[in-house]
Each structure stands twice: as C-alpha cells, then as structure tokens.
Amino acid sequence: MLELSPRGGTALLDVHAAIAAALDPSPTTMGMEECPSIPFLTAIRTTWNDAISLGYSVEPEALQALLPAPLEPEIFHGRAFVQVLASRLSELRPAGVPALFGVDFHQVSYRAAVCYRGAEGVRRGGYFVKSQTDHPVMRAIGNALVEFRFHAFEQAAVALTNRGGAIDFVSRPAANDEPEARVRLDVSKDHGLPSTSVFQSIAEVRAALVECYDAFGVADDHVYVLTTDRGAWGARFAKPLSVRVPYMEDGPLGACVLDSVLVLPEPCAYTWRPLRRERVRA
C-alpha cells in the first residue's frame, strides 16, 4: 500500500508549482508588484462572444510614434501589427460574484503588438491605441484607471450580428465628426490564410497575434501589465466581404494593409489577473 508522506506531499506541490510556472505565459518577475487600481477590481471574469479580429500590418515607424517609451512595435516580416478586436462581453463581474450580477456590453479595441525589455528580458503583449464601448458605466470605469487606461474609452453604438454564415460589425462613434466602422465577413467555414498575408503559415499568425496574454500601460515611470487567463481561441480565418474601418484607413497610422481576419466561432472565457507593474529601466 502506497501512502503519501509529508515530505512527498511537499515535493509533489513543488513539482506542480514548477510546472505551473513553466507554463505561465506571463510570470511575475523580480521587482514586479501587484497594484489593483480599484480595490474590488482585483480579478475580473467574462466571456467573449461573436469575437472578430482584423489584423492590419502597418509601418513600424508610424506605430512607434503612437507608443510611449519603453514600448516598441513587434516586427513580423518587416511590418508592425494592429488588431481591431470586436466582441460582445457577457456577465463581466469580479471573481466570486455570481454571473447573474454581471454586465453585458460590446467593446472594440485597437490593439498594437508591442514589446519592451524589462528587468528579466523581453516581455511581449498589446498596447491599446484606441478603444470603444457602448456601456457608459464600463466607459467611466475604464477612463478612471489612471495607471492603466486603454487610452480614452470612446462612447459608440456597437453591433455584432451573427447570421450563421456571416457576421456584421458596426461601430458608430458618439462624436458626430467621426465616421462609423462597418465590416461584413463570411464565416461559413475556415477560409485559410490569405495568399497576400505577410505570414508564412497559420502557426506564425497564432504565435504573433493569438498567443498574446499581456496588455501594457505606461505611467509614473512604470510599465503596468494586465494579464489575461483565457480559454483557447479556436480561431479560424474569415473572408472579408466588405471592410470600412476609418481609423485604420484614414487615421494616424498611415498606409495600413488588412493582412487577415480571424473569427472565434465559440464563446471564450476570460479572467483578468490583478494589475501588476514594474519600474521602467533607466
């Protein structure tokens, strides 16, 4: 008969911790500290529904002009990337709160693929150059996070309509002088990597734009890191039928090229870890 001794139990826990640390896409390093902006917002959970990702390649110099130091664009085959991410978030609430009390809303994020050199080496993630939501309370909370803000959350009327074989996305800003974004996608099947993509394989797209779990903010001589623990995206390629995204076509990034479009055919659970930060290296 086998029996687990106290020493064996401790060793088993150590092994488990080592495996968990090795698999952690965003480990805590020396000098990094937790710093929740609002006390009850220490861990948040929600589900992404009908999510789409439009991946644009941009000139690295144009993106660098929008980034605070020490963030830099990640470069893939000579190009930087910004994803336009649109999704319907359901039952968003602090961890431990029943889903019944969660909040449903739409969010649109313009996420640049970036990296910076921290105390323990290069850390990669996303930086939000623009964000929109159709929920006034979520907008107010986002804009209240002084240390880590997704830039200024904008108010917009957002719609994501899934008709089975097609998804329609519309984002109409509250500011009357800003044109709306309007996208229609064929999602009836996985259309595969477009031949015009700068990437050489689906694996490259996933490594560059999907397997990315950190979002960064910069303030007060610190880099703030918000990490997502989520389910597998299960993303597949959609076919653009019509795309009009004014910020990417006529905005500050100049000549942007739609590289590929992904859709998440199934809901995806998200949990955000407590906000962390580390001091910018001199």
HELIX and SHEET records of a PDB file:
HELIX    1   1 PRO A    6  LEU A   23  1                                  18    
HELIX    2   2 PRO A   60  GLN A   64  1                                   5    
HELIX    3   3 ALA A   99  PHE A  101  5                                   3    
HELIX    4   4 PRO A  136  ALA A  144  1                                   9    
HELIX    5   5 ILE A  202  VAL A  205  1                                   4    
HELIX    6   6 ARG A  206  VAL A  210  3                                   5    
HELIX    7   7 PRO A  246  ASP A  250  1                                   5    
SHEET    1   A 4 GLU A  33  GLU A  34  0                                        
SHEET    2   A 4 ARG A 276  ARG A 279 -1                                        
SHEET    3   A 4 HIS A 222  ARG A 230 -1                                        
SHEET    4   A 4 ASP A 214  ALA A 219 -1                                        
SHEET    1   B 8 GLU A  33  GLU A  34  0                                        
SHEET    2   B 8 ARG A 276  ARG A 279 -1                                        
SHEET    3   B 8 HIS A 222  ARG A 230 -1                                        
SHEET    4   B 8 CYS A 268  TRP A 272 -1                                        
SHEET    5   B 8 ILE A  44  VAL A  58 -1                                        
SHEET    6   B 8 ALA A  80  PRO A  94 -1                                        
SHEET    7   B 8 VAL A 103  GLY A 118 -1                                        
SHEET    8   B 8 GLU A  72  PRO A  73 -1                                        
SHEET    1   C 7 GLU A  33  GLU A  34  0                                        
SHEET    2   C 7 ARG A 276  ARG A 279 -1                                        
SHEET    3   C 7 HIS A 222  ARG A 230 -1                                        
SHEET    4   C 7 CYS A 268  TRP A 272 -1                                        
SHEET    5   C 7 ILE A  44  VAL A  58 -1                                        
SHEET    6   C 7 VAL A 257  VAL A 263 -1                                        
SHEET    7   C 7 ARG A 236  PHE A 237 -1                                        
SHEET    1   D12 GLU A  33  GLU A  34  0                                        
SHEET    2   D12 ARG A 276  ARG A 279 -1                                        
SHEET    3   D12 HIS A 222  ARG A 230 -1                                        
SHEET    4   D12 CYS A 268  TRP A 272 -1                                        
SHEET    5   D12 ILE A  44  VAL A  58 -1                                        
SHEET    6   D12 ALA A  80  PRO A  94 -1                                        
SHEET    7   D12 VAL A 103  GLY A 118 -1                                        
SHEET    8   D12 GLY A 121  THR A 133 -1                                        
SHEET    9   D12 PHE A 153  ASN A 162  1                                        
SHEET   10   D12 ALA A 166  PRO A 173 -1                                        
SHEET   11   D12 ALA A 181  ASP A 186 -1                                        
SHEET   12   D12 LYS A 239  ARG A 244 -1                                        
END                                                                             
